[in-house]
Amino acid sequence: MRLVIFTEPQQGASYDDLRRVAQFAEEAGYDGFFRSDHYLAMGGDGLPGPTDAWVTLAGLAVQTSRIRLGTLVTSATFRLPGPLAISVAQVDAMSGGRVELGLGGGWFEAEHTGYGIPFPPLGQRFDRLEEQLEIVTGLWTTPEGQRYSFDGKHYQVLDSPALPKPVQSPRPPVIVGGAGKKRTPALAARYADEFNTPFAKIEDLPAMFDRVRAASAEIGRATPPAFSSAAVLCVGRDDAEVARRAAAIGREVEEMRGNGGIVGTPDQAVDILGRYAQAGASRLYLQMLDLSDLHHLELVATAVAPQLS
């Protein structure tokens, strides 16, 4: 089981806050540092305000050396597919080939209206996501010296040089996730290297993963995407420390446990992570909501991670 630190900077974090967490996570041996891609806080004042996901990752690309970097997930409504492909390829080069792109359709209407971003109906958002996945991966994998064109309903690309190329070959890993039962598994089967289930109950994971396996088999994909999950993190040396950390993020211990959270003492966290592994997940995104609590990361790195096979 690989462990990734997952942050929600829209809730209130500066670039320096994120850099501090990413560098600490790298030193502590975590597999990756990922961040959400949102422009509006979901409760609270969100001060000092949002940071741009790909500007953040560009900075971290040159201020870290080993840890994987990515988004969970970039919204297809935020960026045009061509410029997005360029940005991610550039950050991949800046990092020496450590970037991953999580891409989704977008869902939070208030952040769109709050920053003047068009918010199409759900079906159109899925259509745009599919075309963006096709264009971004197509631009990256077009052989150097050849041209790429695409004629879709929402996006048209004509005679593109398909540059720059990312460092990773054939391209950076692509992550698709969600709980949808039809279109989401189909998109994951066609485009994704990893399928992610965000904040789902553990008992629901096998069915979600099976839908992606079935969609992969339907299109003749021999090996389905890798499977991962995201879950809130709240680990303490004892029950009192767990309760203190829960209070610091405004959550209830039992509520988090009931929704698949990695909650409890280190031994309890190991047991929960084992259940995720048995369900089929090979990577866990640990949602860290209190970015000032680096002792939390240290505890998981020293008392939980060593017990994982």
C-alpha positions in Angstrom: 0.0 0.0 0.0 1.4 3.4 -1.1 0.5 6.4 1.0 -0.1 9.9 -0.5 -0.7 13.1 1.4 -3.7 14.8 0.0 -4.4 18.5 0.8 -7.3 20.8 0.4 -5.7 24.3 0.1 -9.0 26.0 -0.8 -9.8 25.6 2.9 -7.0 28.0 3.8 -3.4 27.6 2.9 -0.6 29.6 1.4 2.0 28.3 -1.0 4.5 28.3 1.9 2.1 26.1 3.9 1.9 23.6 1.0 5.7 23.6 0.4 6.3 22.9 4.1 4.0 19.9 4.1 5.3 18.6 0.7 8.9 18.7 1.8 8.1 17.1 5.2 6.1 14.4 3.4 9.0 13.7 1.1 11.5 13.5 4.0 9.1 11.2 5.8 9.0 8.7 2.9 5.5 9.2 1.6 4.8 8.2 -2.0 3.2 11.4 -3.1 1.9 14.9 -2.4 -1.4 15.7 -4.1 -3.7 18.7 -3.8 -7.3 19.4 -4.8 -8.0 21.9 -7.6 -10.6 24.3 -6.1 -11.1 28.0 -6.0 -13.6 28.4 -3.2 -13.6 27.2 0.5 -16.3 24.7 1.5 -17.0 26.2 4.9 -14.9 28.8 6.7 -13.3 31.9 5.3 -10.6 30.2 3.3 -8.0 32.8 4.2 -5.6 33.7 2.7 -7.5 32.6 -0.4 -7.1 29.9 -3.1 -3.8 28.9 -4.7 -3.7 27.6 -8.3 -3.0 23.9 -8.4 -0.6 23.8 -11.4 1.3 27.0 -10.3 1.7 25.3 -6.9 2.9 22.0 -8.4 5.4 23.9 -10.6 6.9 25.5 -7.6 7.0 22.1 -5.7 8.6 20.5 -8.8 11.8 22.4 -8.2 11.6 22.4 -4.4 11.3 18.6 -4.0 13.3 15.8 -5.5 11.6 12.4 -5.1 7.9 12.6 -4.2 5.2 12.2 -6.8 3.1 15.4 -7.4 -0.4 15.7 -8.8 -4.0 16.8 -8.6 -7.1 15.0 -7.2 -8.6 16.3 -9.4 -8.2 19.1 -11.9 -11.6 20.2 -13.2 -12.1 20.1 -16.9 -14.2 23.3 -16.7 -11.2 25.3 -15.4 -8.8 25.0 -18.4 -8.8 24.4 -22.1 -7.3 21.0 -23.0 -4.4 22.2 -25.1 -3.0 24.7 -22.5 -3.6 22.1 -19.8 -1.5 19.5 -21.7 1.3 22.1 -22.0 1.2 23.1 -18.3 1.3 19.5 -17.1 4.0 18.5 -19.6 6.1 21.5 -18.4 5.7 20.7 -14.7 6.6 17.1 -15.5 9.8 18.3 -17.1 10.5 20.6 -14.1 10.0 17.7 -11.7 12.1 15.3 -13.7 9.1 13.1 -14.5 7.1 13.0 -11.2 3.8 14.4 -12.2 0.3 12.8 -12.4 -2.9 14.3 -13.7 -6.1 13.7 -12.0 -8.9 15.0 -14.3 -12.6 15.3 -13.5 -15.7 16.9 -14.9 -16.2 19.6 -12.1 -19.0 19.7 -9.6 -18.8 22.8 -7.3 -21.1 25.4 -9.0 -20.4 28.2 -6.5 -16.7 28.3 -7.3 -17.5 28.7 -11.0 -20.0 31.5 -10.5 -17.6 33.1 -7.9 -14.8 33.3 -10.4 -16.6 33.8 -13.7 -16.1 30.2 -14.9 -18.9 28.7 -17.1 -20.6 25.8 -15.5 -22.4 23.6 -18.1 -25.0 21.0 -17.2 -23.8 17.6 -15.9 -24.1 15.7 -19.2 -22.2 18.4 -21.0 -19.5 18.4 -18.3 -19.0 14.7 -18.9 -18.8 15.2 -22.6 -16.2 17.9 -22.2 -14.2 15.7 -19.8 -14.2 12.9 -22.3 -12.9 15.2 -25.1 -10.3 16.7 -22.8 -9.0 13.3 -21.8 -8.8 12.4 -25.5 -7.0 15.6 -26.5 -4.6 15.8 -23.6 -3.4 12.2 -23.9 -3.4 12.5 -27.7 -1.2 15.5 -27.6 1.2 13.8 -25.3 1.5 10.6 -27.2 1.7 12.0 -30.7 5.2 11.1 -32.0 7.6 14.0 -32.1 7.6 15.5 -35.6 4.0 14.5 -36.3 0.8 16.6 -36.0 -2.3 16.0 -34.0 -5.9 17.0 -34.9 -9.2 16.4 -33.2 -12.7 17.3 -34.2 -15.1 17.1 -31.3 -18.4 18.7 -30.3 -16.8 21.0 -27.7 -13.2 21.2 -28.8 -11.4 21.3 -32.1 -7.6 20.9 -32.5 -6.2 21.4 -36.0 -2.6 20.4 -37.1 -1.1 20.8 -33.6 2.7 20.2 -33.3 1.7 18.5 -30.0 4.5 20.0 -28.0 6.0 20.0 -25.5 6.4 16.4 -24.7 6.4 15.3 -21.0 9.4 13.6 -19.6 7.5 10.4 -18.7 6.9 8.1 -21.5 4.5 7.5 -23.1 2.9 10.1 -20.8 2.3 11.1 -17.2 -0.2 8.9 -15.4 -3.8 9.9 -15.7 -6.3 9.4 -12.8 -10.0 9.3 -13.2 -12.3 8.8 -10.3 -15.8 9.0 -8.9 -18.9 7.0 -8.0 -20.7 7.0 -11.3 -21.9 3.6 -12.5 -21.7 4.0 -16.3 -19.7 6.9 -17.8 -17.1 7.1 -15.1 -16.0 3.4 -15.3 -16.0 3.7 -19.1 -13.8 6.8 -19.1 -11.4 5.2 -16.6 -11.2 2.0 -18.7 -10.4 4.0 -21.8 -8.0 6.7 -20.5 -6.9 6.1 -16.9 -3.8 4.6 -15.4 -5.5 4.7 -12.0 -9.2 4.8 -10.9 -9.8 6.6 -7.6 -12.8 6.3 -5.3 -13.0 9.5 -3.3 -14.3 9.1 0.3 -16.4 6.0 -0.3 -17.2 3.4 2.3 -14.8 0.4 2.2 -17.6 -2.1 1.7 -18.7 -0.2 -1.5 -15.3 -0.4 -3.1 -15.3 -3.9 -4.6 -18.4 -3.2 -6.7 -16.9 0.2 -7.9 -13.7 -1.5 -8.9 -15.6 -4.4 -10.6 -17.4 -1.9 -12.8 -14.1 -0.6 -14.0 -12.8 -4.1 -14.6 -15.9 -4.9 -16.6 -15.6 -1.7 -18.6 -12.0 -2.5 -19.3 -12.8 -6.0 -20.5 -15.6 -4.6 -22.7 -13.1 -2.6 -24.8 -10.5 -5.3 -24.8 -8.1 -3.7 -22.2 -6.2 -6.7 -20.8 -5.1 -5.0 -17.6 -7.5 -2.5 -15.9 -6.3 0.7 -14.2 -4.7 0.5 -10.8 -7.2 1.2 -8.0 -6.9 3.8 -5.3 -9.1 5.5 -2.6 -9.1 8.8 -0.7 -10.0 9.0 2.9 -9.7 11.5 5.7 -6.8 11.1 8.1 -7.1 11.3 11.8 -4.6 9.2 13.7 -3.4 9.7 17.3 -1.2 7.8 19.8 -4.3 7.2 21.9 -8.0 8.0 21.9 -7.5 11.4 23.5 -5.1 12.5 20.7 -7.5 11.2 18.1 -10.3 13.2 19.6 -8.1 16.3 19.7 -7.2 16.0 16.1 -10.8 15.4 15.1 -11.9 18.6 17.0 -9.2 20.6 15.3 -10.7 19.9 11.9 -14.3 20.1 13.1 -15.2 16.5 12.5 -16.6 13.7 14.7 -14.5 10.5 15.2 -17.4 8.1 14.6 -18.6 10.0 11.6 -15.2 9.8 10.0 -14.9 6.1 10.8 -18.3 5.3 9.4 -17.3 6.9 6.1 -14.1 5.0 5.6 -11.7 7.4 7.3 -8.2 6.3 8.5 -9.1 7.1 12.1 -7.8 5.8 15.4 -4.5 4.7 16.9 -1.7 3.5 14.6 -2.7 -0.1 15.0 -6.3 0.7 14.2 -5.1 2.7 11.1 -3.1 -0.3 9.9 -6.2 -2.5 10.2 -8.3 0.0 8.2 -5.6 0.3 5.5 -5.6 -3.5 5.4 -9.3 -3.5 4.6 -8.7 -1.1 1.8 -6.0 -3.4 0.4 -8.3 -6.4 0.6 -10.9 -4.4 -1.3 -8.4 -3.9 -4.1 -6.8 -0.5 -3.5 -3.1 -0.2 -3.9 -2.7 3.5 -3.1 -4.4 5.6 -0.4 -4.7 9.4 -0.5 -4.7 10.6 3.1 -6.7 13.8 3.3 -4.8 16.0 5.7 -7.0 18.9 6.8 -4.8 20.5 9.4 -1.7 21.5 7.5 0.0 22.9 10.6 0.1 19.5 12.3 3.3 18.0 10.9 3.5 15.7 14.0 0.4 14.0 12.5 2.3 13.1 9.4 5.3 12.0 11.4 3.2 9.7 13.5 1.7 8.0 10.4 5.2 7.7 8.8 6.8 6.2 11.8 4.1 4.1 13.4 1.7 3.2 10.6 3.7 3.0 7.3 6.3 0.5 8.6 3.6 -2.0 9.3 2.3 -2.0 5.8 3.5 -4.6 3.4 
